[in-house]
Amino acid sequence: MMIAKVLGFFGAAGIALVGCGEAADETACRDTCAQVGGVSCGADGKSLARCERQADGCLSETLTACGEQAVCQEATCVPCSGAAGTYRNQRFEMTHETRFYYLYVPAEYACNEAWPLLVDLHGTAGATPEEAYGLDGARASARQEGFILLRPRSRSSLEGGSDVYRWDQNAGDPERNREFINALVADLGLRYHLDASRMYVMGFSSGTNQTAEALADASGPFSGFGFVGGGAWTIDAIAHPDVRYYLNTGHRDYMMRYQITLLDLLEQAGVTAAQVWRRQSDTGHDLYDWMYPELWAFLDRGELPEVGVLNAGWQQESQPSTETLLAAQTLLDGTVLAVGEAGVSYRRAATTGVWSASTMLGTPASDLLGLTGLCVFADGTGLAVGQASVARTEDAGVSWVWQPLVPDLDSGFGYGFLNDIACSTHRAVGVGYWVGAATDDLGDSWENAPIATQGGYSAQGAAVAVAPWGTWLAVGYYQYLGRSQDGLSFTQGSVGGAESQWFNDVTPVSIDTWVLVGEQGLIARSTNDGRTFTVVQSAAPGADLYAVRFRDEQVGLAVGLDGTAFLTTDAGQSFSPCHAGVAQLLADVVWLADGQALVVGEAGLVLRLDPSLCPAP
């Protein structure tokens, strides 16, 4: 009777169900588990054991195999077929097409614990676009933080005889790509042990709008979103209001309008300020390696850099506003003008140091009001430019009048997108994407000032400056340097030792001597009137420099990201660190009559520096 009873507990799959014990009374059970429905891992480590009540009333475990190349951990079957490594140009079969992706799994990966995932969506590019931007930084962060990096490839089409990959390259692509990304993540989860609560997606350039598509997908797998160099332009609502968002679009980036759209959507959805880190930089359209570790730390753990305290020599002035101030100029009478991201101008009185807002008159020709450059002539007339906006003053910045858009001389935007402007005698010259433009009548008319580039664009300008002796220099995107004697026709110069970097600003020092600054702490010097430059210092990741100005022929200050500052007292031959101590954007610098530097930046920040208190170079 006992034998028959036990044999009856063998299931159809041959799994033993252990039930009643060896007592003479067969109705007495020796239960092998404690609670109906409880699940644990079987002794073999490859099966799930579920506690069930059998026909005789006993509690017994039913084993279910996890499947081939899978194991049981913490009462869950997890995949173990995926291995660490670098996987390029991987195929993924969809119903109607074959798609491709790049996968990087750090050597430390093992399926005995769940790993987080970062899906990284590339910007516009040609062949193998998934490897085109920021790959070294992404891989380094994956190793450092312990996450799996997945870089899908967008769809493409022929453009100018070549395949161009962009997330909205064809009609209907954003929807198709969303389906592809979700399916690819699900497939990856069949091979790798992924932490479903720590899956994040980010995008650069056109990849930001595809990230926004994921943000609008209520059924998507992501719980954090990153946007670098853009935002949203095909969605009208978001479906994930309770997660974190990392936003980083430079103030001189032509994709700023899409970040503004995204910010509006987040506000409409009730997303709180604590959930959003709007990382401010004053550069153009690019993805930098230093962005990955801080993006991950914020999305995954909510970590932000410490604000810090001011270092010796630095003092904070009362702020004229909470808007980020992006450009400044000292007038002949000592008045300082500053303009910022909200399209407002401010004046600092020379005698009292008190700031006041200028009057902005008329109706802006665009909703892109950010002003990133200004220049005022000796007679008090001048222009402020930025994004799609132009404003004119005829009273030394006491009031400004919004002007019509700069015409589309050769940019393709439908208007002239200017990042900076410089003035000399009667002429003002502006540079930006992808245009150089000159005016001799305060913006009543503009003419093309082509700045030949390797990419065939009319300009790739971040900044422009003119020397007292008449030479004009323009700097910008990917090692661009242009030189002109009239502000209308530019020829290319060179910077030895600087490879594929943004040059963000340039300034004259003395006859034939110039200094330029750029990303990664780059500082270069010319002694042949800007024809060629030699690198003074470089390779300081995360210490990007955005502005440089000299007090006299010896003393100068360069400022930039996260309070970065470098001082020279030998005409730019060497520089020493003079960090402000605060982790905020320093966007521009001017010099005051008392010999101190005045620096403007993030959220209305205004600092004064006594250069004698910085370390000597």
Backbone hydrogen bonds, N-H to C=O, Kabsch-Sander energy under -0.5 kcal/mol:
donor,donor_aa,acceptor,acceptor_aa,energy
5,K,1,M,-2.1
6,V,2,M,-2.2
7,L,3,I,-2.5
8,G,4,A,-1.6
9,F,6,V,-2.1
10,F,7,L,-1.5
11,G,9,F,-0.6
11,G,15,I,-2.1
14,G,11,G,-1.7
17,L,9,F,-0.8
18,V,16,A,-0.6
21,G,28,A,-1.2
26,E,24,A,-1.0
28,A,25,D,-2.1
30,R,19,G,-0.9
31,D,29,C,-0.7
32,T,59,L,-2.4
37,G,51,C,-3.1
38,G,35,Q,-2.1
40,S,49,A,-2.2
42,G,47,S,-2.9
45,G,42,G,-2.0
48,L,64,T,-3.0
49,A,40,S,-3.5
50,R,48,L,-0.6
50,R,62,T,-2.4
51,C,38,G,-3.0
52,E,50,R,-0.5
52,E,60,S,-3.0
54,Q,52,E,-0.5
54,Q,58,C,-3.4
57,G,54,Q,-1.9
60,S,52,E,-2.9
60,S,58,C,-0.6
62,T,50,R,-2.5
63,L,61,E,-0.5
64,T,48,L,-2.5
66,C,46,K,-3.2
70,A,67,G,-1.1
71,V,78,V,-2.4
72,C,45,G,-2.9
73,Q,71,V,-0.5
73,Q,76,T,-3.1
76,T,73,Q,-0.7
78,V,71,V,-3.3
80,C,69,Q,-2.5
82,G,191,R,-2.9
85,G,105,V,-2.4
87,Y,85,G,-0.5
87,Y,103,L,-3.3
88,R,86,T,-0.6
90,Q,101,Y,-2.8
92,F,99,R,-2.6
94,M,92,F,-0.6
94,M,97,E,-2.8
99,R,92,F,-3.3
101,Y,90,Q,-1.5
102,Y,151,R,-2.3
103,L,87,Y,-2.6
104,Y,149,L,-2.7
105,V,85,G,-2.8
109,Y,106,P,-2.1
113,E,110,A,-1.1
115,W,193,H,-2.7
117,L,198,R,-2.0
118,L,148,I,-2.7
119,V,200,Y,-2.9
120,D,118,L,-0.6
120,D,150,L,-2.8
121,L,119,V,-0.6
121,L,202,M,-2.7
122,H,120,D,-0.6
122,H,152,P,-0.6
125,A,165,Y,-1.7
131,E,128,T,-1.8
132,A,129,P,-2.0
138,A,134,G,-2.3
139,R,135,L,-2.6
140,A,136,D,-2.4
141,S,137,G,-2.0
142,A,138,A,-2.0
143,R,139,R,-2.1
144,Q,140,A,-2.4
145,E,141,S,-3.2
146,G,142,A,-1.6
147,F,142,A,-1.5
148,I,116,P,-2.5
149,L,104,Y,-2.6
150,L,118,L,-2.7
150,L,148,I,-0.5
151,R,102,Y,-3.1
153,R,100,F,-2.3
157,S,164,V,-1.3
159,E,162,S,-3.2
162,S,159,E,-1.1
164,V,157,S,-2.6
165,Y,125,A,-3.1
165,Y,163,D,-0.5
166,R,155,R,-1.4
166,R,164,V,-0.6
169,Q,166,R,-1.6
173,D,170,N,-2.2
176,R,172,G,-2.0
177,N,173,D,-3.5
178,R,174,P,-1.8
179,E,175,E,-1.9
180,F,176,R,-2.2
181,I,177,N,-2.8
182,N,178,R,-2.3
183,A,179,E,-2.2
184,L,180,F,-2.6
185,V,181,I,-2.4
186,A,182,N,-2.1
187,D,183,A,-2.4
188,L,184,L,-2.4
189,G,185,V,-1.8
190,L,187,D,-1.4
191,R,188,L,-1.6
192,Y,188,L,-2.4
194,L,192,Y,-1.2
195,D,115,W,-2.7
196,A,194,L,-0.9
198,R,195,D,-2.1
200,Y,117,L,-2.7
200,Y,198,R,-0.5
201,V,224,G,-2.1
202,M,119,V,-2.7
203,G,226,G,-1.6
204,F,121,L,-2.1
205,S,228,V,-1.9
207,G,204,F,-2.6
208,T,205,S,-2.1
209,N,205,S,-0.6
210,Q,206,S,-1.2
211,T,207,G,-1.8
212,A,208,T,-2.0
213,E,209,N,-1.7
214,A,210,Q,-1.5
215,L,211,T,-1.8
216,A,212,A,-1.5
217,D,214,A,-1.0
218,A,216,A,-0.9
220,G,217,D,-1.6
223,S,199,M,-2.9
225,F,244,R,-2.0
226,G,201,V,-2.2
227,F,246,Y,-3.1
228,V,203,G,-2.5
229,G,227,F,-0.5
229,G,248,N,-2.1
232,A,258,Y,-1.8
239,A,215,L,-2.8
243,V,240,H,-0.7
244,R,223,S,-0.6
245,Y,275,Q,-2.8
246,Y,225,F,-2.3
247,L,245,Y,-0.5
247,L,277,W,-2.8
248,N,227,F,-2.7
251,H,281,S,-2.2
252,R,283,T,-2.0
253,D,250,G,-1.8
256,M,253,D,-1.7
258,Y,255,M,-1.3
259,Q,255,M,-1.0
260,I,256,M,-2.1
261,T,257,R,-1.6
262,L,258,Y,-2.0
263,L,259,Q,-2.6
264,D,260,I,-2.0
265,L,261,T,-2.0
266,L,262,L,-2.5
267,E,263,L,-2.1
268,Q,264,D,-2.4
269,A,265,L,-1.7
270,G,267,E,-1.4
271,V,266,L,-2.3
275,Q,272,T,-1.2
276,V,273,A,-1.2
277,W,245,Y,-2.8
278,R,276,V,-0.7
279,R,247,L,-2.8
279,R,277,W,-1.2
286,D,284,G,-1.1
291,M,288,Y,-1.5
292,Y,289,D,-1.1
294,E,290,W,-0.9
295,L,291,M,-2.4
296,W,292,Y,-2.6
297,A,293,P,-2.2
298,F,294,E,-1.8
299,L,295,L,-2.8
300,D,296,W,-2.8
301,R,297,A,-1.5
302,G,298,F,-1.7
303,E,297,A,-2.1
309,V,581,G,-0.6
311,N,580,A,-2.2
314,W,311,N,-1.9
315,Q,608,R,-2.4
317,E,606,V,-2.7
325,L,601,G,-2.5
326,L,339,V,-2.6
327,A,339,V,-1.5
329,Q,337,L,-2.0
331,L,329,Q,-0.5
331,L,335,T,-3.5
334,G,331,L,-1.9
336,V,348,R,-1.9
337,L,329,Q,-2.9
338,A,346,Y,-2.2
339,V,327,A,-2.2
340,G,344,V,-1.2
341,E,324,T,-2.2
343,G,340,G,-1.6
346,Y,338,A,-2.8
347,R,356,S,-2.9
348,R,336,V,-2.9
349,A,347,R,-0.6
349,A,354,V,-2.5
353,G,349,A,-2.0
356,S,347,R,-2.0
358,S,345,S,-3.1
359,T,398,V,-2.0
360,M,358,S,-0.5
361,L,359,T,-0.6
361,L,400,W,-3.7
365,A,403,Q,-0.5
369,L,367,D,-1.2
371,L,340,G,-2.6
372,T,370,G,-0.5
372,T,385,V,-1.9
373,G,385,V,-2.1
375,C,383,L,-2.4
377,F,381,T,-3.7
380,G,377,F,-1.9
382,G,393,T,-2.2
383,L,375,C,-2.2
384,A,391,A,-2.4
385,V,373,G,-2.7
386,G,389,S,-1.4
387,Q,418,L,-0.6
388,A,368,L,-0.6
389,S,386,G,-3.0
391,A,384,A,-2.5
392,R,401,V,-2.3
393,T,382,G,-2.3
396,A,380,G,-2.7
398,V,395,D,-1.2
400,W,359,T,-3.2
401,V,392,R,-2.6
402,W,361,L,-2.5
403,Q,390,V,-3.1
409,L,407,P,-1.7
416,G,406,V,-3.4
417,F,415,Y,-0.7
417,F,433,Y,-0.9
418,L,387,Q,-1.1
418,L,416,G,-0.8
419,N,431,V,-3.2
420,D,431,V,-1.6
422,A,429,V,-2.0
424,S,427,R,-2.6
427,R,424,S,-2.6
428,A,439,T,-2.5
429,V,422,A,-2.4
430,G,437,A,-3.4
431,V,420,D,-1.9
432,G,435,V,-1.8
433,Y,417,F,-0.9
434,W,459,A,-0.6
437,A,430,G,-2.6
438,A,447,E,-2.6
439,T,428,A,-2.5
444,D,441,D,-1.3
447,E,438,A,-2.4
449,A,436,G,-2.9
451,I,458,S,-4.4
452,A,450,P,-0.5
452,A,490,F,-0.6
453,T,457,Y,-0.9
456,G,453,T,-1.6
458,S,434,W,-0.8
461,G,432,G,-1.9
462,A,475,V,-3.1
463,A,475,V,-2.0
465,A,473,L,-2.6
467,A,471,T,-2.8
470,G,467,A,-2.3
472,W,484,S,-3.1
473,L,465,A,-2.6
474,A,482,G,-2.5
475,V,463,A,-2.5
476,G,480,Y,-1.6
477,Y,460,Q,-2.1
479,Q,476,G,-0.5
479,Q,501,Q,-4.8
480,Y,476,G,-1.0
482,G,474,A,-3.3
483,R,491,T,-2.7
484,S,472,W,-2.4
490,F,450,P,-1.4
490,F,488,L,-0.5
491,T,483,R,-2.5
493,G,481,L,-2.5
494,S,531,R,-1.2
496,G,533,F,-2.2
498,A,495,V,-1.5
499,E,497,G,-0.6
500,S,498,A,-0.6
503,F,476,G,-2.1
504,N,502,W,-0.6
504,N,517,V,-1.9
505,D,517,V,-1.6
507,T,515,V,-2.3
509,V,510,S,-0.6
509,V,513,T,-2.9
510,S,513,T,-1.0
513,T,510,S,-3.0
514,W,526,S,-1.9
515,V,507,T,-2.2
516,L,524,A,-2.4
517,V,505,D,-2.4
518,G,522,L,-1.9
519,E,502,W,-1.7
521,G,543,A,-0.6
522,L,519,E,-1.4
523,I,537,Q,-2.5
524,A,516,L,-2.5
525,R,534,T,-2.6
526,S,514,W,-2.5
529,D,512,D,-2.7
531,R,528,N,-0.9
533,F,494,S,-1.9
534,T,525,R,-2.6
535,V,496,G,-1.0
536,V,523,I,-3.3
537,Q,523,I,-1.8
540,A,520,Q,-2.3
543,A,540,A,-2.3
545,L,518,G,-2.3
546,Y,559,V,-2.7
547,A,559,V,-1.7
549,R,557,L,-1.9
551,R,555,V,-2.7
552,D,555,V,-1.1
556,G,568,T,-2.1
557,L,549,R,-2.6
558,A,566,F,-2.7
559,V,547,A,-2.3
560,G,564,T,-1.9
561,L,544,D,-2.6
563,G,560,G,-0.8
563,G,584,Q,-2.3
564,T,561,L,-1.9
566,F,558,A,-2.4
567,L,576,S,-2.7
568,T,556,G,-2.4
571,A,554,Q,-2.1
572,G,554,Q,-0.5
573,Q,570,D,-1.1
576,S,567,L,-2.5
578,C,565,A,-3.0
580,A,563,G,-2.6
583,A,307,V,-2.2
584,Q,582,V,-1.5
586,L,560,G,-2.3
587,A,585,L,-0.6
587,A,600,V,-2.1
588,D,600,V,-1.6
590,V,598,L,-2.4
592,L,596,Q,-3.0
595,G,592,L,-1.9
597,A,609,L,-2.2
598,L,590,V,-3.2
599,V,607,L,-3.1
600,V,588,D,-2.0
601,G,605,L,-2.0
602,E,585,L,-2.4
604,G,323,E,-0.5
604,G,601,G,-1.0
605,L,602,E,-1.6
607,L,599,V,-2.9
608,R,315,Q,-3.1
609,L,597,A,-2.4
610,D,313,G,-2.2
613,L,610,D,-2.1
614,C,611,P,-1.5
